[in-house]
Amino acid sequence: MNINYAKNFIKEYDVKSIDINSLDIVISKLGYNFVVYNPLFDYDDNIAAIIEGFNIDNELKNTCCFTCKSELTNCIFVSDGIEEKELVHLLLHEICHIYMHHIDKNAIANSAYYEYEANKFADDVKRYVNQNRLKRKALCKVPAFLISALIVTVVALSFKGNKSDMFYYQEPPVIATEQTTEPITETVTEITTESTTEEPTESITENGESSETLYYVSSSGRKYHLKDCYQINPNNCTALSLEQVVEMGYTPCKTCKPDKKD
């Protein structure tokens, strides 16, 4: 399946997080109802009416999650008691059937290829949403001094060009008194103190390179590797920190064993 389907879905439905509430909103936008049922108990009147209309009593007993479409209503049925992590994947799976138009009128998508495509779609959506979240998190950590430098640069460029429109600063006459020199000394001291107490955000080695170890992941694999691992081409991979690969669910390669690195 083309991964652009997952990216387009995220952009079209503005998916910023993967949880039950967010997916319930997406399901509503797709024109479907999210119905939770328990095959061991009697259904309430509303659910019973829907089940009778679809004539799917057997499917409810044998399947934990499936999608139905009719002229009257469209529903995603989910068995009660499923853990949230598994439920998220199941809902994304069913959303794919809808988004990719696998569902025909009065039919349940059961093609082997459709099932493979739906599972791939669910994995891709989760991966890209997590990557986008990490990018937003990284942008929030931009040091304040970089933001200030950017503002100064923009202001300077806005004045560049026609000097006739600029105001020139003229130094006032220097008066050697205690009242005029004392505030200046205090200002300089305060600025010097701030600049000397600022700590770097990343440790740097003597040759100017980052001391943080980077791990490499491919677009199709679920393992993270060291740069010199023969199973990957680092030029075609994404370099991530240990925190990122763990948070995104990657596991260590059994060949280069990055988790055993000293």
N, C-alpha and C positions, 0 to 999 in steps of 0.2 A: 504494500500500500504506500502511496506517495505521502511522505511526512508533511507535505504542505496542507493536507486535509486537517491535520491536528492543529497546525499553526493558524490556519484560516478560521477554524472553529474557535480557538482561544481569542482571536482578535474580534471576530464577529459577535461573540456573546460576552466579551469583556471579562473573561475568566481570570481572576487574580488569585484565587485560592481554591483548593480542592477539599471541600467538606460537604456534608449532607445538605446544609442550608443553601449553599451556593449552587449545588447541582439541582436542588428542588426548584430554584428560580429559573435555571436553564430549561428544565423539563417543562415548566409552565410556558416559557417563551416559545418552545417547540410545539405547543398546543396539546400537551399531554397532562394527565393526572398521575400523581404518585400515590399508589394504593398499597398499604401494608396489610397483609393478611396472615392469619394463623390457621393452617389446615387442621389443627387438632381441636379447634373450638368452632362454635357456630358463629357465622358472620353477622354483623349488624345489617339492618335493612338496606342501607345504601350500597354496601359492598355486595350483599347478596343479589341485589337487583343488577348490578354491573356484571357479576359472574354469570347470572342466568342469561343476560343479554348476549354475552360472548360464548356461552356454552363451553366453558373451559374448566369445569370442575375437576376433570382428570389431570389437566396440566398443573393445577394448583397443588395437587397431592404429590406430584412427581418432580416438580421444578421449583427452585428457590427464587428465580427471578426471570421474568419474560415480559414481552411487550405485545399488546393487541391494539388493533385499529379497526374502527367501524364508522358507519355513517353518523351514529349518535354520539359516540365518545371515543377518546383515545386514552389508553392507560398503560403505565408500567407497573406490574405487580411484583412485589417483593415480600418474601416470607419474613415474618416477625422473628426477632432474636438473632439476626446476623450481626457480627461485630462490625464496627464502623469502618475499619480499614478494608475489609472484604466487601462491605456494602458500597463503598465509594467506587471500587473497581467494577462491581456488577452494574452500578448505575451508569458509569461511563461506557461500559460495554453495550448496554441497551440504548444509550443516547447515540452511539455510533450507528446502530441499526436504523435509527430514525434519521440522523443527519446524513447518512450515506444512502438513504432511500432503499434500504434493504426490505422494509416492511411493505408488503402488498396488502391490498384491501382484504380484510377478514382472514389474514394469514399470519402465522408466527414465523419469524426468520429462523430457519434451521439448517441452512446450507453450511457445509463444512468450511467453504471459503469465507462465507460471511462471518462465521465464528472466529476464524483466524484474523480476519480484518478488524473485527470489533475488539479483540484482545490487543492487537497491535496499536490501534487507535487509543485505547485506554492507557496503555503504557506510555505512548508518545505525549499525550496530553499531560499526564502527571509529571513527566520529566521536564517538559518545556515550562510548565507553570512553576515548578520548583526552581528552574534556572532563572526565570524572570524575577522570582522573589529574591533570590540571592543577588541579582544585579541591582535591584532597588535597595536592598540592604547595604550593599557596598557603596552606592551613591550617597546614602545617608551618613556614611563615615568619612566623607571628604573633609579634610582639615579646614578649619575656619580661615586660616591664613591664605589658602589657595582661592577660596571664594573672594576674599578681600582683594587679592592680586588680580583676579579676573575682573572685578568691578572697576578697579583702577585702570586696567588696560582698556576696557570699553569706554570709559570716560575720556581717556587720553586720545583714543582714536576718533571720538566724536568731535574733538577740537582740532584735529589735524586737517590742514588744508589752508583755508583763507585766513591769513593772519590779521586782516583788517577787522574781522569779527571777534578777535580775541582781546582780552584784557591782560595787560602786563603788570606784573607785581613790581612795585618800586620799594626798595628797602627804606625804612624810616631812618632818620639820623640816629646814630648810636649815642646814647646818653649814659655815661659811666656812673650810674648810681646803684645802690643796693636794691632799690625797689624794682628796677628794670631787669637786673641780671638774675635776681633770685628766682622768679617764676620760670625763667628759661632753664635754669639749672635743674629745677624740680621736674620739668617736663622731659628733659633729656634723660634724667635718671630713671623716670618711670618707664619710658620706652625701652631703655636698655635692659631694665629688669625683666620686662615682659618678653623681649626677644631672646634673652639668655635662659629663661626658665622653660621655654617651650620644648617638649620632648618629641623626638622623632616617632612616627607611627610605625616604622618598620626597621628592624636591625639590618645594618649594611656591613658587608665584609670589607677588608682592606682594598680589594681590587674593584670595589664599587658595585658588586652584584648582591642581590638579595640572598640572605642566608636561609630563607624559608624553602623547604623541600617542596617541589611541585610534582604532582602525579598526573598521568596522562590517560585520557579516556577517549575511545572511538565513538562515532555516532551510532554504531550498531551493537556494540558490546555492552556488557554489564559489569566488567572488571576494570580496575584501575591498575596502571603499570608504572614502572620506573621508565625514565626516558630511554635507556639503552636496552630495553626488553626487545628481543628479536620478533616478538609476536605483533608488534605495532610499528607504524611509521609515525614518529612524533610530529612530523610536518603536517600530517593529516588528522591530528588529534587535538583535543582541547586540554590545556594545562589548568589544573585546579589544585587548591590547597587540600590538606588532609581533612579539614573541617568540612569543606564543600563536598568531597567525594563521599564521605560518610553520611552527610545529611541527605544527599541525593540517592542513597541506597546502593552505591557501587560496592563491590567486594574485591579483596586483593587478588591479583593474578597469582596462580600457583607456580608459575615458572620463574618470574623475577622476584616474587615474594616481597612486595614493597612494605608490607606490615612488619617484616623482620629486619628492615634497614636500621642500622645503628644511627 
